[in-house]
Amino acid sequence: MEATEVLIPLIFFGSVFGIVYLFVTARNKERLALIEKGADASIFYSSKEKRVTPLWKVFILNFSLLLMGIGLGIFIAGILSEVIGLKEDIAYPGTIFLMAGAGLFVGFNMTKTLDK
């Protein structure tokens, strides 16, 4: 039992390391191939003019809508369990995740309009 408890974090961190390593080496090989063909090195650097909205505003907007979605999910789950008689084990996780996802979706759409 103890060997399994040790193997799970090792496998998890090994998988994350492997994915990051493959990403970095593939990106490096791609850049070297472009340089060998004579491509301009400026394509590797993004311009600062692309993002108009500051990152902190986007983060606060999405985080606040996520928290409002979680709060609304708890409220609706309470109503579902009291009025309809739905089991609390089903009502609370389902509506919390549903409303949190809806809040993130609304935040994504609002972020798109902020950039315009």
All heavy atoms as an XYZ file, in Angstrom:
899
protein
N       0.817     -1.190      0.000
C       0.000      0.000      0.000
C       0.860      1.252      0.000
O       0.526      2.222     -0.627
C      -0.906     -0.058      1.236
C      -2.098      0.810      1.173
S      -3.230      0.294     -0.094
C      -4.412      1.566      0.065
N       1.970      1.227      0.706
C       2.820      2.406      0.780
C       3.537      2.677     -0.529
O       3.799      3.816     -0.866
C       3.826      2.248      1.914
C       3.186      2.257      3.288
C       4.204      2.041      4.385
O       5.406      2.153      4.102
O       3.782      1.762      5.509
N       3.874      1.634     -1.265
C       4.556      1.816     -2.544
C       3.644      2.520     -3.549
O       4.101      3.331     -4.344
C       5.014      0.482     -3.093
N       2.360      2.222     -3.485
C       1.412      2.859     -4.382
C       1.278      4.341     -4.068
O       1.173      5.162     -4.969
C       0.034      2.181     -4.258
O       0.195      0.787     -4.424
C      -0.918      2.712     -5.303
N       1.293      4.680     -2.788
C       1.168      6.076     -2.392
C       2.368      6.900     -2.842
O       2.259      8.093     -3.067
C       0.995      6.177     -0.881
C      -0.298      5.579     -0.397
C      -0.377      5.502      1.114
O       0.615      5.847      1.782
O      -1.425      5.086      1.616
N       3.514      6.275     -2.979
C       4.710      6.974     -3.423
C       4.748      7.058     -4.944
O       5.190      8.057     -5.512
C       5.974      6.266     -2.882
C       7.227      6.864     -3.469
C       6.003      6.328     -1.368
N       4.250      6.040     -5.627
C       4.318      5.993     -7.080
C       3.395      6.999     -7.757
O       3.732      7.531     -8.818
C       3.998      4.589     -7.577
C       5.096      3.541     -7.395
C       4.623      2.191     -7.875
C       6.351      3.961     -8.129
N       2.257      7.259     -7.180
C       1.289      8.156     -7.826
C       1.853      9.565     -8.007
O       1.800     10.104     -9.114
C      -0.050      8.141     -7.058
C      -0.713      6.779     -7.238
C      -0.965      9.254     -7.550
C      -1.959      6.579     -6.432
N       2.410     10.219     -6.974
C       2.994     11.556     -7.221
C       4.188     11.513     -8.163
O       4.378     12.428     -8.968
C       3.420     12.037     -5.836
C       2.682     11.202     -4.872
C       2.403      9.911     -5.545
N       4.998     10.439     -8.085
C       6.140     10.335     -8.991
C       5.682     10.222    -10.441
O       6.259     10.860    -11.330
C       7.000      9.136     -8.608
C       7.802      9.264     -7.309
C       8.526      7.963     -7.006
C       8.783     10.408     -7.411
N       4.668      9.439    -10.689
C       4.145      9.296    -12.052
C       3.541     10.616    -12.525
O       3.747     11.028    -13.673
C       3.121      8.148    -12.118
C       3.832      6.807    -11.924
C       2.345      8.169    -13.418
C       2.891      5.636    -11.767
N       2.822     11.297    -11.650
C       2.208     12.575    -12.021
C       3.264     13.608    -12.396
O       3.200     14.231    -13.455
C       1.333     13.095    -10.872
C       0.751     14.450    -11.138
C      -0.295     14.599    -12.027
C       1.260     15.569    -10.504
C      -0.825     15.852    -12.285
C       0.733     16.826    -10.755
C      -0.318     16.958    -11.639
N       4.253     13.813    -11.521
C       5.284     14.802    -11.803
C       6.160     14.382    -12.980
O       6.624     15.231    -13.750
C       6.125     15.072    -10.560
C       5.388     15.856     -9.526
C       5.129     15.312     -8.284
C       4.920     17.130     -9.793
C       4.440     16.028     -7.325
C       4.223     17.850     -8.847
C       3.977     17.302     -7.613
N       6.385     13.090    -13.152
C       7.121     12.616    -14.318
C       6.375     12.903    -15.611
O       6.986     13.279    -16.612
N       5.063     12.736    -15.599
C       4.259     13.036    -16.784
C       4.290     14.523    -17.110
O       4.428     14.910    -18.275
C       2.815     12.588    -16.568
O       2.755     11.213    -16.335
N       4.155     15.358    -16.091
C       4.204     16.806    -16.311
C       5.581     17.203    -16.852
O       5.689     17.990    -17.797
C       3.868     17.571    -15.012
C       4.147     19.060    -15.156
C       2.424     17.336    -14.625
N       6.644     16.660    -16.272
C       7.985     16.958    -16.755
C       8.163     16.510    -18.205
O       8.740     17.234    -19.022
C       9.042     16.282    -15.876
C      10.436     16.422    -16.406
C      11.118     17.621    -16.261
C      11.053     15.371    -17.066
C      12.399     17.759    -16.763
C      12.331     15.499    -17.570
C      13.004     16.706    -17.420
N       7.653     15.339    -18.543
C       7.769     14.837    -19.909
C       7.053     15.720    -20.911
O       7.569     15.999    -21.995
N       5.867     16.188    -20.565
C       5.111     17.057    -21.470
C       5.839     18.378    -21.673
O       5.969     18.868    -22.798
C       3.684     17.267    -20.936
C       2.892     15.961    -21.035
C       2.973     18.388    -21.675
C       1.564     15.984    -20.325
N       6.326     18.979    -20.578
C       7.056     20.247    -20.689
C       8.338     20.058    -21.487
O       8.686     20.884    -22.334
C       7.339     20.834    -19.290
C       8.296     22.014    -19.363
C       6.046     21.247    -18.618
N       9.052     18.967    -21.252
C      10.294     18.701    -21.975
C      10.041     18.555    -23.470
O      10.768     19.113    -24.299
C      10.959     17.441    -21.418
C      12.223     17.062    -22.136
C      13.406     17.764    -21.912
C      12.234     16.016    -23.053
C      14.567     17.423    -22.581
C      13.380     15.672    -23.725
C      14.550     16.375    -23.482
O      15.691     16.049    -24.150
N       8.997     17.800    -23.840
C       8.669     17.636    -25.253
C       8.266     18.955    -25.898
O       8.627     19.244    -27.043
C       7.555     16.607    -25.425
C       7.956     15.151    -25.216
C       6.733     14.253    -25.299
C       8.988     14.732    -26.241
N       7.540     19.781    -25.168
C       7.133     21.084    -25.696
C       8.341     21.968    -25.959
O       8.459     22.585    -27.026
C       6.167     21.766    -24.717
C       5.813     23.169    -25.114
C       4.931     23.403    -26.152
C       6.363     24.252    -24.447
C       4.604     24.693    -26.517
C       6.047     25.538    -24.806
C       5.154     25.765    -25.845
N       9.253     22.031    -25.002
C      10.426     22.895    -25.142
C      11.340     22.395    -26.258
O      11.825     23.188    -27.078
C      11.178     23.005    -23.799
C      12.513     23.689    -23.963
C      10.330     23.758    -22.788
N      11.590     21.105    -26.320
C      12.493     20.597    -27.357
C      11.870     20.723    -28.750
O      12.584     21.044    -29.707
C      12.872     19.127    -27.092
O      11.688     18.348    -26.985
C      13.711     18.999    -25.844
N      10.577     20.509    -28.880
C       9.929     20.661    -30.182
C       9.974     22.116    -30.633
O      10.207     22.409    -31.812
C       8.489     20.160    -30.118
N       9.748     23.033    -29.698
C       9.802     24.459    -30.038
C      11.212     24.857    -30.461
O      11.400     25.603    -31.420
C       9.354     25.293    -28.836
C       9.249     26.778    -29.147
C       8.732     27.533    -27.977
N       9.740     27.503    -26.917
C       9.657     28.187    -25.809
N       8.593     28.921    -25.573
N      10.603     28.135    -24.908
N      12.222     24.328    -29.769
C      13.604     24.638    -30.107
C      13.954     24.107    -31.500
O      14.592     24.800    -32.293
C      14.540     24.044    -29.054
C      15.963     24.481    -29.250
O      16.219     25.546    -29.796
N      16.900     23.663    -28.812
N      13.534     22.871    -31.804
C      13.819     22.293    -33.116
C      13.126     23.084    -34.230
O      13.682     23.298    -35.304
C      13.378     20.837    -33.160
C      14.262     19.910    -32.353
C      13.749     18.490    -32.397
C      14.586     17.586    -31.505
N      14.068     16.215    -31.469
N      11.898     23.516    -33.957
C      11.163     24.294    -34.949
C      11.854     25.627    -35.220
O      12.004     26.045    -36.370
C       9.738     24.523    -34.459
C       8.883     25.321    -35.406
C       7.494     25.564    -34.842
O       7.190     25.043    -33.760
O       6.735     26.284    -35.505
N      12.301     26.279    -34.178
C      12.995     27.558    -34.340
C      14.321     27.391    -35.076
O      14.664     28.204    -35.934
C      13.228     28.211    -32.980
C      11.962     28.745    -32.373
C      12.224     29.418    -31.063
N      10.996     29.988    -30.543
C      10.939     30.794    -29.511
N      12.036     31.125    -28.873
N       9.785     31.276    -29.108
N      15.063     26.334    -34.755
C      16.321     26.093    -35.456
C      16.092     25.824    -36.938
O      16.857     26.287    -37.792
C      17.071     24.927    -34.813
C      17.736     25.226    -33.472
C      18.322     23.953    -32.882
C      18.809     26.280    -33.628
N      15.042     25.092    -37.266
C      14.728     24.813    -38.664
C      14.363     26.098    -39.405
O      14.770     26.296    -40.554
C      13.592     23.804    -38.756
N      13.609     26.989    -38.761
C      13.250     28.255    -39.404
C      14.477     29.142    -39.605
O      14.603     29.820    -40.626
C      12.192     28.988    -38.573
C      10.777     28.443    -38.678
C       9.865     29.126    -37.679
C      10.242     28.633    -40.080
N      15.380     29.148    -38.631
C      16.585     29.961    -38.751
C      17.473     29.426    -39.868
O      18.066     30.187    -40.642
C      17.327     30.019    -37.400
C      16.517     30.863    -36.412
C      18.727     30.591    -37.561
C      17.035     30.829    -35.000
N      17.554     28.100    -39.986
C      18.360     27.501    -41.050
C      17.823     27.851    -42.436
O      18.576     27.987    -43.387
C      18.414     25.983    -40.892
C      19.299     25.517    -39.773
C      19.257     24.011    -39.587
O      18.514     23.334    -40.347
O      19.964     23.515    -38.698
N      16.511     28.001    -42.538
C      15.908     28.357    -43.826
C      15.990     29.848    -44.104
O      15.576     30.301    -45.158
C      14.453     27.903    -43.864
C      14.311     26.398    -43.926
C      12.875     25.997    -44.014
C      12.776     24.481    -44.074
N      11.392     24.030    -44.176
N      16.455     30.629    -43.136
C      16.625     32.064    -43.348
C      15.449     32.909    -42.927
O      15.313     34.048    -43.368
N      14.591     32.405    -42.087
C      13.444     33.178    -41.614
C      13.908     34.261    -40.653
O      14.945     34.145    -40.001
C      12.432     32.268    -40.924
N      13.134     35.325    -40.570
C      13.473     36.436    -39.692
C      13.235     36.035    -38.241
O      12.228     35.406    -37.912
C      12.603     37.638    -40.048
C      13.027     38.893    -39.313
O      14.180     38.936    -38.828
O      12.212     39.827    -39.247
N      14.143     36.410    -37.360
C      14.045     36.029    -35.946
C      12.967     36.804    -35.208
O      12.596     36.441    -34.094
C      15.387     36.225    -35.256
N      12.445     37.857    -35.809
C      11.428     38.662    -35.123
C      10.097     37.928    -35.006
O       9.235     38.358    -34.239
C      11.227     39.988    -35.852
O      10.703     39.743    -37.143
N       9.902     36.834    -35.736
C       8.635     36.098    -35.629
C       8.522     35.363    -34.301
O       7.436     34.943    -33.916
C       8.464     35.109    -36.799
C       9.565     34.050    -36.777
C       8.422     35.816    -38.119
C       9.351     32.930    -37.779
N       9.634     35.203    -33.586
C       9.602     34.508    -32.308
C       9.139     35.391    -31.164
O       8.800     34.913    -30.098
C      10.977     33.934    -31.965
C      11.471     32.952    -32.979
C      12.736     33.074    -33.498
C      10.679     31.913    -33.401
C      13.201     32.163    -34.433
C      11.133     31.000    -34.326
C      12.393     31.130    -34.848
N       9.121     36.676    -31.349
C       8.761     37.604    -30.286
C       7.443     38.263    -30.637
O       7.278     38.812    -31.721
C       9.849     38.661    -30.102
C      11.204     38.057    -29.867
C      12.184     38.068    -30.853
C      11.493     37.434    -28.661
C      13.423     37.491    -30.641
C      12.725     36.846    -28.445
C      13.688     36.884    -29.433
O      14.908     36.302    -29.221
N       6.505     38.204    -29.695
C       5.200     38.816    -29.932
C       5.290     40.310    -29.658
O       6.022     40.763    -28.787
C       4.130     38.176    -29.044
O       4.423     38.409    -27.700
N       4.532     41.062    -30.405
C       4.541     42.507    -30.197
C       3.659     42.854    -29.005
O       2.685     42.188    -28.695
C       4.039     43.220    -31.453
O       2.683     42.877    -31.697
N       3.990     43.931    -28.344
C       3.245     44.356    -27.162
C       1.928     45.036    -27.535
O       1.081     45.235    -26.693
C       4.092     45.327    -26.328
C       5.352     44.710    -25.784
C       5.042     43.725    -24.707
C       6.327     43.142    -24.161
N       6.105     42.165    -23.149
N       1.739     45.386    -28.784
C       0.553     46.112    -29.205
C      -0.667     45.219    -29.364
O      -1.764     45.711    -29.530
C       0.841     46.824    -30.525
C       1.959     47.838    -30.423
C       2.349     48.396    -31.780
O       1.644     48.077    -32.765
O       3.330     49.117    -31.859
N      -0.495     43.902    -29.322
C      -1.608     42.988    -29.540
C      -2.632     43.056    -28.419
O      -3.825     43.062    -28.650
C      -1.092     41.560    -29.683
C      -0.375     41.309    -30.984
C       0.267     39.962    -31.006
C      -0.782     38.883    -31.076
N      -0.190     37.555    -31.226
N      -2.185     43.123    -27.166
C      -3.097     43.127    -26.029
C      -3.364     44.571    -25.613
O      -2.466     45.287    -25.206
C      -2.505     42.349    -24.866
C      -3.446     42.329    -23.674
C      -3.002     41.380    -22.610
N      -3.194     39.997    -22.964
C      -4.353     39.362    -22.924
N      -5.428     39.991    -22.582
N      -4.427     38.087    -23.233
N      -4.626     44.952    -25.713
C      -5.023     46.300    -25.338
C      -5.452     46.337    -23.879
O      -5.126     47.258    -23.148
C      -6.168     46.786    -26.256
C      -6.554     48.210    -25.938
C      -5.777     46.641    -27.714
N      -6.178     45.325    -23.446
C      -6.691     45.254    -22.084
C      -5.617     44.703    -21.154
O      -5.006     43.686    -21.460
C      -7.923     44.342    -22.033
O      -8.855     44.765    -23.027
C      -8.582     44.387    -20.681
N      -5.392     45.353    -20.005
C      -4.401     44.811    -19.063
C      -4.822     43.444    -18.532
O      -6.009     43.152    -18.372
C      -4.382     45.845    -17.939
C      -4.992     47.067    -18.499
C      -5.918     46.634    -19.579
N      -3.835     42.623    -18.246
C      -4.088     41.262    -17.804
C      -4.800     41.215    -16.457
O      -5.642     40.353    -16.221
C      -2.765     40.490    -17.735
C      -2.850     39.008    -17.449
C      -3.609     38.307    -18.561
C      -1.469     38.426    -17.311
N      -4.503     42.152    -15.576
C      -5.119     42.131    -14.249
C      -6.619     42.395    -14.338
O      -7.396     41.855    -13.554
C      -4.440     43.119    -13.304
C      -4.592     44.561    -13.694
C      -3.774     45.281    -14.501
C      -5.629     45.458    -13.273
N      -4.241     46.566    -14.631
C      -5.373     46.709    -13.880
C      -6.740     45.326    -12.461
C      -6.195     47.799    -13.695
C      -7.555     46.426    -12.269
C      -7.271     47.655    -12.880
N      -7.058     43.193    -15.316
C      -8.495     43.435    -15.473
C      -9.209     42.171    -15.942
O     -10.299     41.852    -15.473
C      -8.742     44.562    -16.471
C      -8.439     45.936    -15.941
C      -8.800     46.983    -16.953
C      -8.492     48.361    -16.404
N      -8.831     49.413    -17.372
N      -8.591     41.452    -16.839
C      -9.170     40.203    -17.340
C      -9.250     39.184    -16.212
O     -10.258     38.490    -16.039
C      -8.341     39.665    -18.526
C      -8.829     38.296    -18.947
C      -8.377     40.630    -19.684
N      -8.185     39.089    -15.401
C      -8.166     38.141    -14.287
C      -9.249     38.476    -13.264
O      -9.981     37.588    -12.812
C      -6.787     38.139    -13.621
C      -6.711     37.255    -12.416
C      -6.660     35.881    -12.553
C      -6.722     37.800    -11.138
C      -6.610     35.060    -11.449
C      -6.671     36.993    -10.025
C      -6.609     35.617    -10.176
N      -9.361     39.738    -12.893
C     -10.367     40.130    -11.893
C     -11.776     39.899    -12.424
O     -12.655     39.424    -11.691
C     -10.151     41.594    -11.463
C      -8.882     41.696    -10.620
C     -11.344     42.138    -10.708
C      -8.512     43.087    -10.212
N     -12.000     40.202    -13.697
C     -13.320     39.984    -14.284
C     -13.695     38.502    -14.259
O     -14.777     38.134    -13.791
C     -13.347     40.509    -15.720
C     -14.624     40.249    -16.507
C     -15.758     41.080    -15.930
C     -14.413     40.553    -17.961
N     -12.796     37.642    -14.718
C     -13.092     36.208    -14.755
C     -13.203     35.621    -13.355
O     -14.063     34.777    -13.093
C     -12.024     35.468    -15.557
C     -12.183     35.688    -17.038
O     -13.295     35.776    -17.536
N     -11.078     35.774    -17.728
N     -12.350     36.050    -12.436
C     -12.399     35.522    -11.072
C     -13.684     35.942    -10.364
O     -14.302     35.140     -9.665
C     -11.169     35.993    -10.287
C     -11.000     35.331     -8.965
C     -10.750     33.976     -8.877
C     -11.101     36.061     -7.799
C     -10.603     33.359     -7.656
C     -10.950     35.457     -6.570
C     -10.701     34.098     -6.491
N     -14.093     37.189    -10.557
C     -15.329     37.644     -9.907
C     -16.545     36.920    -10.477
O     -17.456     36.542     -9.727
C     -15.485     39.152    -10.058
O     -15.614     39.498    -11.420
N     -16.568     36.709    -11.788
C     -17.696     35.977    -12.366
C     -17.692     34.512    -11.953
O     -18.754     33.911    -11.777
C     -17.680     36.111    -13.886
C     -18.122     37.483    -14.394
C     -17.828     37.630    -15.869
C     -19.591     37.700    -14.120
N     -16.510     33.930    -11.758
C     -16.436     32.558    -11.259
C     -17.004     32.471     -9.845
O     -17.799     31.575     -9.540
C     -14.991     32.069    -11.268
C     -14.728     30.704    -10.634
C     -15.395     29.610    -11.450
C     -13.250     30.451    -10.499
N     -16.620     33.399     -8.971
C     -17.140     33.385     -7.601
C     -18.645     33.653     -7.557
O     -19.365     33.043     -6.753
C     -16.382     34.391     -6.746
C     -14.916     34.057     -6.470
C     -14.278     35.155     -5.641
C     -14.774     32.723     -5.783
N     -19.125     34.545     -8.418
C     -20.569     34.785     -8.477
C     -21.307     33.546     -8.974
O     -22.397     33.228     -8.485
C     -20.885     35.976     -9.375
C     -20.565     37.309     -8.741
S     -21.225     38.709     -9.642
C     -20.121     38.787    -11.030
N     -20.718     32.829     -9.918
C     -21.323     31.598    -10.409
C     -21.376     30.531     -9.336
O     -22.365     29.807     -9.206
N     -20.308     30.417     -8.532
C     -20.301     29.440     -7.437
C     -21.355     29.805     -6.401
O     -22.097     28.945     -5.914
C     -18.894     29.352     -6.818
C     -17.928     28.695     -7.797
C     -18.933     28.581     -5.500
C     -16.481     28.739     -7.357
N     -21.447     31.087     -6.060
C     -22.463     31.527     -5.101
C     -23.873     31.283     -5.600
O     -24.748     30.819     -4.853
N     -24.100     31.578     -6.873
C     -25.419     31.333     -7.454
C     -25.719     29.837     -7.506
O     -26.860     29.417     -7.273
C     -25.483     31.939     -8.860
C     -26.829     31.915     -9.560
C     -27.844     32.735     -8.773
C     -26.685     32.451    -10.966
N     -24.695     29.019     -7.760
C     -24.877     27.571     -7.767
C     -25.272     27.036     -6.403
O     -26.135     26.164     -6.288
N     -24.642     27.552     -5.344
C     -25.004     27.133     -3.979
C     -26.440     27.547     -3.657
O     -27.215     26.783     -3.064
C     -24.003     27.715     -2.960
C     -22.631     27.068     -3.155
C     -24.495     27.517     -1.533
C     -21.522     27.722     -2.347
N     -26.806     28.760     -4.068
C     -28.156     29.259     -3.822
C     -29.201     28.404     -4.550
O     -30.208     27.994     -3.959
C     -28.251     30.721     -4.265
C     -29.597     31.344     -4.058
C     -30.045     31.634     -2.783
C     -30.402     31.633     -5.140
C     -31.287     32.213     -2.590
C     -31.642     32.202     -4.960
C     -32.085     32.498     -3.680
N     -28.969     28.118     -5.816
C     -29.917     27.319     -6.593
C     -29.971     25.883     -6.070
O     -31.038     25.271     -6.013
C     -29.551     27.354     -8.092
C     -29.782     28.755     -8.650
C     -30.354     26.331     -8.884
C     -29.303     28.951    -10.069
N     -28.827     25.340     -5.639
C     -28.818     23.988     -5.086
C     -29.624     23.923     -3.801
O     -30.319     22.936     -3.541
C     -27.389     23.530     -4.838
N     -29.531     24.960     -2.973
C     -30.341     25.006     -1.755
C     -31.824     25.015     -2.070
O     -32.621     24.337     -1.409
N     -32.193     25.787     -3.081
C     -33.603     25.827     -3.494
C     -34.032     24.469     -4.039
O     -35.116     23.972     -3.712
C     -33.820     26.943     -4.542
C     -33.652     28.315     -3.885
C     -35.189     26.825     -5.181
C     -33.700     29.467     -4.858
N     -33.197     23.845     -4.856
C     -33.550     22.543     -5.422
C     -33.704     21.473     -4.347
O     -34.601     20.630     -4.423
C     -32.495     22.096     -6.437
C     -32.457     22.813     -7.775
C     -31.270     22.340     -8.594
C     -33.751     22.598     -8.532
N     -32.843     21.511     -3.351
C     -32.928     20.470     -2.328
C     -34.096     20.701     -1.368
O     -34.685     19.746     -0.879
C     -31.613     20.381     -1.553
O     -31.392     21.565     -0.828
N     -34.435     21.955     -1.108
C     -35.528     22.227     -0.162
C     -36.903     22.156     -0.823
O     -37.816     21.552     -0.289
C     -35.340     23.616      0.472
C     -34.176     23.706      1.415
C     -34.339     22.826      2.644
O     -35.478     22.711      3.149
O     -33.340     22.254      3.076
N     -37.043     22.779     -1.966
C     -38.369     22.875     -2.592
C     -38.710     21.606     -3.369
O     -39.780     21.027     -3.202
C     -38.432     24.111     -3.527
C     -39.747     24.150     -4.281
C     -38.244     25.377     -2.718
N     -37.810     21.167     -4.206
C     -38.097     20.010     -5.054
C     -37.832     18.704     -4.316
O     -38.438     17.686     -4.610
C     -37.283     20.103     -6.366
C     -37.716     21.343     -7.140
C     -37.471     18.877     -7.222
C     -36.959     21.571     -8.413
N     -36.914     18.731     -3.363
C     -36.594     17.523     -2.615
C     -35.493     16.704     -3.256
O     -35.367     15.508     -2.984
N     -34.686     17.345     -4.088
C     -33.562     16.661     -4.725
C     -32.495     16.373     -3.681
O     -32.297     17.148     -2.749
C     -32.994     17.553     -5.838
C     -32.032     16.934     -6.822
C     -32.709     15.829     -7.619
C     -31.509     17.998     -7.767
N     -31.805     15.236     -3.819
C     -30.770     14.880     -2.849
C     -29.665     15.927     -2.858
O     -29.245     16.393     -3.918
C     -30.168     13.515     -3.178
C     -31.082     12.367     -2.937
C     -30.352     11.058     -3.217
C     -31.259      9.879     -2.997
N     -30.572      8.610     -3.280
N     -29.185     16.276     -1.660
C     -28.129     17.285     -1.556
C     -26.827     16.820     -2.186
O     -26.063     17.625     -2.702
C     -27.888     17.663     -0.094
C     -29.015     18.448      0.524
C     -28.704     18.849      1.952
O     -27.623     18.505      2.453
O     -29.551     19.523      2.553
N     -26.578     15.504     -2.156
C     -25.346     14.967     -2.754
C     -25.318     15.159     -4.264
O     -24.251     15.201     -4.869
C     -25.208     13.480     -2.442
C     -25.041     13.213     -0.962
O     -24.659     14.161     -0.241
O     -25.284     12.077     -0.525
N     -26.473     15.284     -4.870
C     -26.561     15.491     -6.311
C     -26.719     16.971     -6.637
O     -26.094     17.484     -7.566
C     -27.738     14.686     -6.899
C     -27.513     13.196     -6.668
C     -27.949     14.992     -8.360
C     -28.699     12.340     -7.001
N     -27.530     17.666     -5.870
C     -27.875     19.051     -6.195
C     -26.684     19.992     -6.059
O     -26.422     20.803     -6.951
C     -29.019     19.521     -5.301
N     -25.945     19.896     -4.968
C     -24.878     20.872     -4.719
C     -23.719     20.776     -5.716
O     -23.384     21.784     -6.358
C     -24.392     20.769     -3.277
C     -25.277     21.530     -2.324
C     -26.303     20.883     -1.642
C     -25.108     22.876     -2.131
C     -27.135     21.574     -0.788
C     -25.926     23.590     -1.275
C     -26.934     22.934     -0.606
O     -27.753     23.636      0.231
N     -23.090     19.626     -5.906
C     -21.972     19.613     -6.871
C     -22.415     19.928     -8.301
O     -21.716     20.636     -9.027
C     -21.421     18.190     -6.785
C     -21.936     17.621     -5.524
C     -23.205     18.322     -5.227
N     -23.567     19.414     -8.689
C     -24.032     19.628    -10.058
C     -24.285     21.088    -10.366
O     -23.812     21.618    -11.378
N     -25.023     21.758     -9.516
C     -25.340     23.155     -9.804
C     -24.140     24.067     -9.572
O     -23.996     25.075    -10.267
C     -26.525     23.644     -8.957
O     -26.283     23.356     -7.581
C     -27.809     22.997     -9.395
N     -23.277     23.738     -8.627
C     -22.083     24.570     -8.425
C     -21.201     24.524     -9.661
O     -20.750     25.557    -10.172
C     -21.319     24.129     -7.161
C     -22.091     24.531     -5.910
C     -19.923     24.742     -7.132
C     -21.526     23.965     -4.633
N     -20.925     23.323    -10.184
C     -20.085     23.217    -11.372
C     -20.767     23.826    -12.601
O     -20.112     24.457    -13.438
C     -19.698     21.770    -11.648
C     -18.656     21.245    -10.716
C     -18.850     20.059    -10.040
C     -17.480     21.933    -10.508
C     -17.891     19.562     -9.176
C     -16.504     21.453     -9.649
C     -16.715     20.268     -8.982
N     -22.070     23.640    -12.721
C     -22.796     24.196    -13.856
C     -22.742     25.723    -13.842
O     -22.424     26.350    -14.859
C     -24.249     23.715    -13.846
C     -25.131     24.265    -14.960
C     -24.706     23.670    -16.294
C     -26.575     23.965    -14.678
N     -23.008     26.319    -12.707
C     -23.031     27.774    -12.634
C     -21.628     28.372    -12.678
O     -21.425     29.465    -13.200
C     -23.783     28.235    -11.381
C     -25.243     27.821    -11.372
S     -26.143     28.209    -12.882
C     -26.169     29.964    -12.819
N     -20.632     27.663    -12.141
C     -19.252     28.135    -12.246
C     -18.810     28.120    -13.706
O     -18.150     29.064    -14.180
C     -18.326     27.281    -11.400
N     -19.161     27.092    -14.430
C     -18.856     27.036    -15.858
C     -19.574     28.125    -16.630
O     -19.009     28.727    -17.550
N     -20.820     28.388    -16.277
C     -21.560     29.462    -16.946
C     -20.916     30.815    -16.655
O     -20.823     31.672    -17.543
C     -23.020     29.460    -16.489
N     -20.448     31.006    -15.415
C     -19.760     32.247    -15.075
C     -18.471     32.421    -15.850
O     -18.153     33.521    -16.318
N     -17.705     31.347    -16.005
C     -16.477     31.425    -16.794
C     -16.773     31.683    -18.269
O     -16.027     32.401    -18.946
C     -15.657     30.151    -16.625
C     -14.948     30.003    -15.290
C     -14.287     28.635    -15.210
C     -13.930     31.097    -15.093
N     -17.857     31.103    -18.782
C     -18.239     31.337    -20.170
C     -18.627     32.795    -20.388
O     -18.226     33.416    -21.377
C     -19.380     30.403    -20.558
C     -19.813     30.545    -21.991
C     -18.987     30.096    -23.008
C     -21.018     31.127    -22.305
C     -19.372     30.223    -24.331
C     -21.402     31.265    -23.617
C     -20.594     30.816    -24.637
N     -19.388     33.353    -19.467
C     -19.759     34.765    -19.553
C     -18.514     35.643    -19.457
O     -18.366     36.625    -20.192
C     -20.793     35.122    -18.461
C     -20.997     36.614    -18.351
C     -22.112     34.434    -18.748
N     -17.588     35.274    -18.569
C     -16.343     36.029    -18.446
C     -15.517     35.977    -19.717
O     -14.899     36.968    -20.112
N     -15.492     34.827    -20.378
C     -14.773     34.706    -21.647
C     -15.373     35.625    -22.698
O     -14.652     36.330    -23.411
C     -14.810     33.252    -22.122
C     -14.239     33.049    -23.487
C     -12.870     33.102    -23.690
C     -15.069     32.807    -24.564
C     -12.342     32.915    -24.953
C     -14.551     32.621    -25.820
C     -13.176     32.680    -26.023
N     -16.698     35.643    -22.790
C     -17.344     36.503    -23.775
C     -17.157     37.983    -23.441
O     -16.988     38.797    -24.339
C     -18.832     36.161    -23.882
C     -19.044     34.846    -24.608
O     -18.263     34.467    -25.451
N     -20.103     34.149    -24.248
N     -17.172     38.327    -22.166
C     -16.949     39.724    -21.780
C     -15.504     40.135    -22.038
O     -15.237     41.279    -22.396
C     -17.318     39.941    -20.314
C     -18.813     39.878    -20.057
S     -19.227     40.061    -18.323
C     -18.904     41.781    -18.089
N     -14.564     39.216    -21.884
C     -13.168     39.515    -22.164
C     -12.961     39.783    -23.652
O     -12.172     40.655    -24.021
C     -12.284     38.355    -21.707
O     -12.498     38.127    -20.313
C     -10.818     38.649    -21.935
N     -13.659     39.025    -24.500
C     -13.557     39.279    -25.941
C     -14.042     40.678    -26.292
O     -13.456     41.339    -27.140
C     -14.362     38.238    -26.723
C     -13.690     36.904    -26.828
C     -14.296     36.000    -27.883
C     -15.770     35.951    -27.892
N     -16.351     34.924    -28.784
N     -15.101     41.138    -25.634
C     -15.597     42.466    -25.931
C     -14.694     43.547    -25.334
O     -14.669     44.673    -25.854
C     -17.046     42.656    -25.406
O     -17.066     42.431    -24.001
C     -17.984     41.696    -26.090
N     -13.958     43.242    -24.269
C     -13.021     44.217    -23.707
C     -11.870     44.495    -24.654
O     -11.347     45.607    -24.711
C     -12.459     43.724    -22.374
C     -13.285     43.913    -21.124
C     -12.587     43.304    -19.926
C     -13.539     45.374    -20.867
N     -11.416     43.468    -25.390
C     -10.295     43.630    -26.300
C     -10.648     44.451    -27.527
O      -9.765     44.965    -28.192
C      -9.759     42.266    -26.728
C      -8.963     41.591    -25.617
O      -8.472     42.313    -24.724
O      -8.840     40.357    -25.657
N     -11.933     44.564    -27.841
C     -12.334     45.315    -29.036
C     -12.374     46.774    -28.789
O     -12.225     47.569    -28.230
C     -13.698     44.861    -29.517
C     -13.675     43.470    -30.084
C     -15.014     43.061    -30.563
C     -14.988     41.638    -31.078
N     -16.272     41.156    -31.496
